[in-house]
Amino acid sequence: MWKKLENLKAIADTGILLIIRLDDEQEALAVAEAAIAGGIRALEVTLSVPNALGIISTLSKKYKKQGILIGAGTVLDAETARAAILAGAELLVSPHVTTSMIQVANRYQVVSVCGAYTPTEVVAAMENGADIVKLFPADVLGSQYVKTIKAPLEQAPIAPTGGVTPENVGEWLDAGCVSVGVGSFISKAAKGTGDYSKVTEAAEIFLAAVAKARQH
């Protein structure tokens, strides 16, 4: 199967893209591995994490052959996009419509996710070739906003990021979202305890919530 299609399927099948934005390199790596153990198949390490490219390289070498999609987040330009790909990233994520990043992603056939807030930005992301449009920040908009946007833009592959929880994920999926971005609920589950089994458990809880929502 075409590799990019396989990677998009990793997001589509689980319905979750995990965002790891932490202040410690070893903690970020441990969280990533614990989340993967809990069933996460697609994750991004934001470039604000210390030695993010090194973490991406380590995870890519270990998990790429297992069908786990490892990506880089907060990619703001073409130079950073290429560096992330060279480190092993097969997913690039930006908080806004970043044309240069999308071009690099498409050139090397990696998945691109671009942030958007307005209908104009959603259309711009699609026109520029983004695979998924990240509704950001979603917590100030709500799921009804997605329904409103998708009335005229039914084809928009929207994935909300910010404020999505196991309790409300069904509302987002019912609104027509293709997947959701998840951060703190999973990535900070071990905060203060160092018990990364809590990260694994949190991943399992969220994945179960998505699966249940999709059944309905």
Helices and strands as residue ranges (DSSP letters): H 3-14, E 16-20, H 25-37, E 42-46, H 52-63, G 64-66, E 69-73, H 78-87, E 91-94, H 99-107, E 111-116, H 119-127, E 132-135, G 138-140, H 143-150, E 158-160, H 169-174, E 180-182, H 184-187, H 197-215
